[in-house]
Amino acid sequence: MQDGPRKIEIEGDDPNDGNDPLEGSEGTSTQDDGDAPEAMTEGELLARIEELETALAEEHDRHLRAVAELQNFRKRTAREQREKQRYAGQSILSSILPVMDNLRRVLEHQSEAGTEDFAKGVEMTVEEFFRVLSQFGVTVIDCQGQRFDPEKHEAVARVTTTEVPEGTVVAVDAPGYCLHDRCLRPARVVVAAQAPDED
């Protein structure tokens, strides 16, 4: 007869073989916890916030500068366009002015120009000519008795006189013209000079 049930040992089932599945699980968990980022201290958080605020302020400043530059560019472009339209006919008008000069010279010599009717016709032509020019913004520069202005006057002669202050325009050789506020052609003028002192 047998003495009792025989104990059957299965290979790999030894409880002391050290292969506890829980041990492996705990080891893996510990390793994963080591990969997590460390929490920032309060000082580090405040420093990071200050850094972000500084970067935001700089970006906002760059944005404002870009907007201002764009607005200035638009204003400058619009102003240049207005000036271009305002003075578009400057070169053409400048080339017409000598015709006006010639017609005026005819009027200054009416006795040599022919009949009175002819002179009257020339005068009417000059008036019509200037009326058309004035529609484009052309005006005659006021000279007689004015202080000499190098921006609008061109001195062609100087005369000694004590009747007016030195530098006063005493005669106009050829009228000057402006297109709006821009000088088309300076007036050719005679300017008063101071009389020399007598010894």
C-alpha positions in Angstrom: 0.0 0.0 0.0 1.0 3.6 -0.6 1.9 5.8 2.3 -0.2 8.8 1.1 -0.6 11.1 -1.8 2.6 11.8 -3.6 3.6 15.4 -4.0 4.1 16.4 -7.6 6.4 19.3 -8.3 5.9 21.4 -11.4 9.0 23.1 -12.8 8.8 26.9 -12.5 6.2 26.8 -9.7 8.7 27.2 -6.9 7.5 30.0 -4.7 11.0 30.8 -3.8 12.3 31.4 -7.3 12.0 35.2 -6.9 9.7 35.8 -9.9 6.9 37.5 -8.1 4.9 39.4 -10.7 4.1 42.2 -8.2 7.7 42.9 -7.8 8.1 43.6 -11.5 5.1 45.9 -11.5 6.4 47.9 -8.6 9.8 48.3 -10.2 8.2 49.6 -13.4 6.1 52.1 -11.5 9.1 53.4 -9.7 11.0 53.9 -13.0 8.1 55.8 -14.6 7.8 58.1 -11.6 11.5 59.1 -12.0 10.8 60.4 -15.6 8.1 63.0 -14.5 9.3 66.7 -14.4 10.1 68.2 -11.1 7.6 70.8 -9.8 8.8 74.5 -10.2 9.3 76.5 -7.1 7.4 79.7 -6.5 10.4 81.8 -7.3 10.9 80.0 -10.6 7.2 80.5 -11.5 7.4 84.2 -10.8 10.5 84.5 -12.8 8.9 82.7 -15.7 5.8 84.9 -15.5 8.0 88.0 -15.6 9.9 86.7 -18.6 6.6 86.1 -20.5 5.2 89.5 -19.6 8.4 91.1 -20.9 8.2 89.2 -24.2 4.6 90.1 -24.5 5.3 93.8 -23.9 8.1 93.8 -26.5 5.8 92.1 -29.1 3.1 94.6 -28.4 5.5 97.5 -28.9 6.6 96.0 -32.2 3.0 95.7 -33.3 2.3 99.4 -32.4 5.4 100.5 -34.3 4.4 98.5 -37.4 0.9 100.0 -37.3 2.3 103.5 -37.0 4.7 103.0 -39.9 1.9 101.7 -42.0 -0.3 104.7 -41.2 2.6 107.1 -42.0 3.2 105.3 -45.3 -0.4 105.6 -46.3 -0.5 109.3 -45.4 2.7 110.0 -47.2 1.5 108.1 -50.3 -1.8 110.0 -50.3 -0.1 113.4 -49.9 2.3 112.6 -52.7 -0.6 111.5 -54.9 -2.5 114.8 -54.1 0.6 116.9 -55.0 1.1 114.9 -58.2 -2.4 115.7 -59.3 -2.2 119.3 -58.1 1.0 120.1 -60.1 0.4 117.6 -62.9 0.4 120.4 -65.6 3.4 122.3 -64.3 5.8 121.5 -67.2 3.1 122.3 -69.8 2.1 125.6 -68.1 5.7 126.6 -67.9 6.2 126.1 -71.6 3.1 128.3 -72.3 4.3 131.3 -70.3 6.7 132.6 -73.0 3.7 132.9 -75.3 2.1 135.2 -72.7 5.2 137.3 -72.6 5.2 137.8 -76.4 1.6 138.8 -76.4 2.3 141.3 -73.6 5.2 142.8 -75.5 2.9 143.4 -78.5 0.6 145.4 -76.2 3.5 147.4 -74.9 4.3 148.5 -78.5 0.8 149.2 -79.8 1.9 152.0 -82.0 4.1 149.6 -83.9 1.7 146.7 -83.8 -0.8 148.0 -86.4 -4.3 149.3 -86.0 -6.1 149.9 -82.8 -8.5 147.1 -83.5 -5.5 144.7 -83.9 -4.1 145.8 -80.5 -7.5 145.4 -79.0 -7.7 141.8 -80.3 -4.3 141.0 -78.8 -5.4 142.4 -75.5 -8.5 140.2 -75.5 -6.3 137.2 -76.4 -4.0 137.9 -73.4 -7.0 138.2 -71.1 -8.5 135.0 -72.3 -5.1 133.2 -72.2 -4.7 134.2 -68.5 -8.3 133.3 -67.7 -7.6 129.8 -68.9 -4.3 129.6 -67.0 -6.0 130.8 -63.8 -8.4 127.9 -64.0 -5.4 125.6 -63.5 -4.3 127.6 -60.4 -1.8 129.9 -62.1 -1.4 133.4 -60.5 0.8 136.4 -61.2 3.5 137.1 -58.6 3.0 140.5 -56.9 6.3 142.3 -57.3 6.0 146.1 -57.7 7.0 147.8 -54.5 7.6 144.5 -52.7 10.7 143.4 -50.8 13.0 141.4 -53.0 12.3 137.7 -52.4 14.8 135.3 -54.0 12.2 132.5 -53.9 9.9 134.5 -56.3 12.1 137.2 -57.8 15.1 137.2 -60.1 17.1 140.4 -60.1 18.2 141.5 -63.6 19.4 144.9 -62.7 20.0 147.3 -59.7 19.3 151.0 -59.7 20.6 153.5 -57.2 17.8 155.4 -55.5 16.9 157.1 -52.2 13.1 157.1 -52.8 12.6 153.5 -51.6 14.5 151.3 -49.2 17.3 149.2 -50.5 16.1 145.8 -51.8 12.7 147.1 -53.0 11.5 146.0 -56.4 11.2 149.2 -58.5 10.4 147.7 -61.9 9.2 144.4 -63.5 11.0 143.3 -66.6 8.9 140.1 -67.0 6.1 138.9 -64.7 6.5 135.8 -62.6 3.9 133.1 -62.1 2.9 130.6 -59.4 1.0 127.3 -59.7 -1.0 127.2 -56.5 1.8 127.8 -53.9 4.7 126.6 -56.1 6.7 129.1 -58.1 6.4 128.3 -61.8 8.8 131.0 -62.9 10.3 133.9 -60.8 9.6 137.4 -61.9 12.5 139.3 -63.5 12.8 142.5 -61.6 14.9 145.6 -61.1 15.9 146.2 -57.5 16.7 149.4 -55.6 20.3 149.8 -54.4 21.6 152.1 -51.7 23.3 155.2 -53.0 27.0 155.4 -52.3 28.1 157.7 -49.5 29.5 161.0 -50.7 32.9 162.0 -49.2 
